[in-house]
Structures are given as C-alpha cells and as structure tokens.
Amino acid sequence: MKILILGGDGYLGWPTAMYLSRHGHQVAVLDNFAKRRWELELNAEPLIPIQTLHDRVEMWRTVEGRQLELFVGDLRNYGVVEGVLDTFQPEAIVHYGEQPSAPYSMIDHNRSVFTQVNNITGTLNLLWAIKKLKLECHIVKLGTMGEYGTPNIDIEEGFIEINHKGRTDTLPFPCQPGSFYHLSKVHDSHNIRFACRAWKLAATDLHQGVVYGIETDETKMDNNLATGFHYDDVFGTAINRFCVQAAAGIPLTVYGKGGQRRGFLNIRDTLRCVELAIVNPAQPGEYRVFNQFTETFSILQLAELVADQARKLGLAAEILHLPNPRVEQEQHHYNPTHTKLLELGLQPRLLSNELIDTMMTTILEYKDRIKQEVILPKVKWNGDEQEMEALKLMWAGA
Ligand code: USQ
C-alpha cells in the first residue's frame, strides 16, 4: 500500500516509516523539521544523537535495501500539502505532524497560539487537499487519550450512548482536556469527524496514551537509524524521563501525589497499532476512534517500578514529590475501554522489569549526554512564579 507519514522525522514518525517499509509498503515521509527547531529553542537535545532525515533515509536504503520517498514541507502551507498528496497519491496517510507537547503549549501565549494554529491548520489543510484531489485515502490521525481528561465515569472508545429526557443517542464522549495541546487534538477530532460526515472521507482517530521506549526492531538495525528520545521537562514523558533520571542518579520527579493515572504503551505497540488501523481501514464516510494504549498505571506506581529496577542495577534511585506544575487531578477514577485494537489482533507488549532494564542499559551508554538542567519542570500551568522558585529550591536541596 502507498502510505504517507506526516511528521516522518519525529519520535514515532521515523520508526513507523521504517516499520511499514519493512513490512512491504511503499512509504513516503513529509516533515518540516519543526521539532528540531523547538529543541534548539529549549536547549533540549534527544539523548541519543540522531542523524538528519536525509541521512536516515539513505541509511535505511543501505541497510534494508528499501527506498523511502522524502518530502520537505510545512503542513500549514496548503500548496505543499496538495502538491505532496497529488505527487505521491497515498492510499493511507499517518498524521503525526503536530506539536506534541502539553508543556510546550503552556509556556506562554505565543506557544499556545502556535500549537493550536499549527496543529489545527495542518489537519484542515490535509482534509481540504484530500477532498480537492478526490483521493480515496484513509486518514490515520494521532489523537490522544488526553482528549477525554479524567471524568468520574468509565471512558468509552470515542462515543457514548446517552439517554436524556426519554430520548437516546450515541454521541462523542465528552472531552475535558488538560492543556492547550490536548485541546488542539480535540479540535482536530471535531474537524475530522465533520469532514468524514460532509465529504465522505475515511478516518481513524487514534486516541493514544503515553508512549515509552527507545528502540524498535528497525532502529536497532544501525545506530544511525535511532529515533529522537527526549527526557527534558517539555518533550520527555513519564516513563522515559524516570529511566533517564534514575540512570543519572537524580531523584525521580513525581508531580504532586502521583495518583494521576494514564494509559501507556510501548513504542513498538504504537507501530503495530498504526499498521492494524491501516490494514483494516475505515470506510468512506466513517470516522472511528481507537483508544490506543495497553495498560494503565499511576505515575507513582511507575516511579516505584523504575526506582526498584534501578536499585537492582546498583543505582541510588529516590522518588521526589514535586509541587505539581500542572492543573490536574492527582487522585481520580480511570477506567478507559480499549478493545478495538485488541479485536484487530494487537498482542500487547506490557511493561516489564526486563523492558525497564533494557531501557536503562541503553540510557547508561549515553549517560554523559544527560543535561541535568533540562529535567526540572519549568512550565507551570497557572504561571505562579513564587511556586516555581520554591520548586527550584526544593530541587537544589534534594
Ligand atoms: N508527570 C510527572 N512527572 C514527570 C512527567 C510527568 O509526574 O516528570 C505526570 C504529569 O503530571 C501527568 C502524567 O505524568 O500527570 C503524564 O505526563 P507526560 O508528560 O508523561 O505526558 P502528557 O503531557 O500527558 O503527554 C504525553 C505526550 C502527548 C500525548 C499524551 C497522551 O507528550 O503527545 O498526547 O502523552 S495522554 O497522557 O494519554 O494524554
């Protein structure tokens, strides 16, 4: 199948491109290298050095003997989007091409506007280009479990049947996202669903949980195929950050009580989920949602798992409860449904001590590159300077 990956230079985009190429698909990647610019803005380099996309595409051709087509361009430019779609004529488009960080979207006014304009415009351009070109093409869009927030009822897979004043309807599950980034994904979901209804487009919205992991079968084939693994306060996510903190001998940064529960999945399962969505496509006019995670944990549980494992490796891992820089519930009900990908054949690769060990071993190889100054959370949801100062002092004393 001809598959276009938007955001093909990213943490998930690049491994997905290699994985689908290796599984016999004809793959093209599009990227504008925005993530690399944001990294420069924030002094946040990936832990493992990554090559340019051009070099990685060339390396993939050498190692695997398969050619990835490479487009450079910005999804906010409609001409770019229409041009690439017209040239490549994809049958499926995997859309990762967005600003992916909640903290980034909460830094200041500029970054929050940027996140929403960037994400929503790119997706709208994509929808309009597919319509204009009359492409028969399945959109596989990376959404987030964070679109739902943490309601005090079980979360369904996209839709919920509601009885109201004697009448019944199946409606989109209510959304209570926790950042301007997560909100951008909600707005995307509404736009995509509308385009499916109005223009008979076909889309799968993958409401993904927090991804962890450094390696996939493909990145392991050569060091020069590595993907961008972040541990900083803006682009790094929970398990990945905890493993790096333990390796560096820094306390594990649990925000608040740590009772926040989220869905998690291994990076390899992300690739498999995307493949399952592609080979079992939505039909014209259909907008469907898959909740894409394999297990839930509280943040404190995860920190304890990582700390226990780190101690077995002889590292002195401690857990530090920091004042929570985010506005979020720290103790709450969380029981989201996630059956659709399992029904399509997903066999989850659950978090195990071995997996944490493997991650830590890889991280320890790059220990000298860990920048301690990018670990402490600096972005506060309600911008209280005094509390941030107190937090810095607490960190300094730890
Ligand atoms: N957290 C800590 N300590 C840390 C980092 C995070 O306690 O050092 C807590 C946060 O307060 C939050 C939870 O861990 O309660 C998850 O935070 P995260 O930074 O791991 O992930 P999040 O900001 O939610 O965003 C990530 C990805 C995003 C994706 C989302 C899926 O960056 O692209 O959409 O996970 S989900 O969390 O299900 O919304």
Residues whose N, C-alpha, C, O or C-beta is under 5 A from the ligand:
A	BS01	USQ	P100 S101 A102 G143 T144 M145 G146 Q208 G209 V210 G236 T237 A238 R241 T253 V254 Y255 Q260 R262 G263 I299 R326
